[in-house]
Amino acid sequence: MHSYETELGELVRGGRPSHRGGGGAGKGFYFQMAGFENGRIQTAARAVGLMQAAYDAALEYARTRVVFGEAIINYELTRVKLATMAAIIQCARQFSLEVARQMGRGGGALEASMAKAYVCRAAEWVTREAMQIHGGMGYAEEYPVSRYFVDARVLSIFEGADETLCLKVIARRLLEDVR
């Protein structure tokens, strides 16, 4: 992930809206806000991929790392960590897929925010556990898990920081439904 460039391009050409349908002048903020919902589910999907990569790296390391004459995958704590990681990844994957299906049918805006908030936090935990399995080598730049952890952390900030997302988007929409 590291960094990337963002370019908005020309939204209005010659005083006329550049998108189909017209009537876009003065509505850029609303179009942008609507676009965040798509970005949120994309960020959740990115987090699922990151978790899977971290899990795969941890599993391979556990199979090959020998401590006290035995591969660490044979230790109970390592197995519990890997099993919990796998369960969380599968839950996050299924949640994200279902929300994407809802969005494909025209709904799922609130759920996209929920998925982004949950899945990105889960990615932080899964990548941390992958680092734990790697031990001190998890911090070494030679191992991808050190980068996975950093990348997972920033996903909780993209497309709306978790705290703001939960307070200003999720809670607000949930309370609107109650009224």
C-alpha angles and dihedrals in degrees: 000000000000098000141328142191124249122206124181096187121197111329094180124035122192093348092301127104111263094213126078119265097040124225094095099123109116094008100090094111091055093047089050093050091050089051091056091069090061090044091052095057089045089053090050089052090049089052091052090053091048091051091050092051091049091048093048091050092048092048093050092046091049091052094051104033111094120199123176089356097306135090109253091234086075092062115096096227091054091050092050090050093049093046092049091047091051092050093050092047092051093048091048091048094050093045091050093047093051092049090049089053090051090050090050087058092050100263136079100088094133092040091053089059091047092048092049092049095047101037095047091051089048089052090056090054096044094049090047090053090049088054090049091054089051090051114197090348088066089076094049114104089224088074119068093219090076088060093042090059093052091046092049091053094056093050088070087061101043117092091013128340111263095244093050092042092053095044103037103030113021100035093042093052093045091052091049088058091052095053 
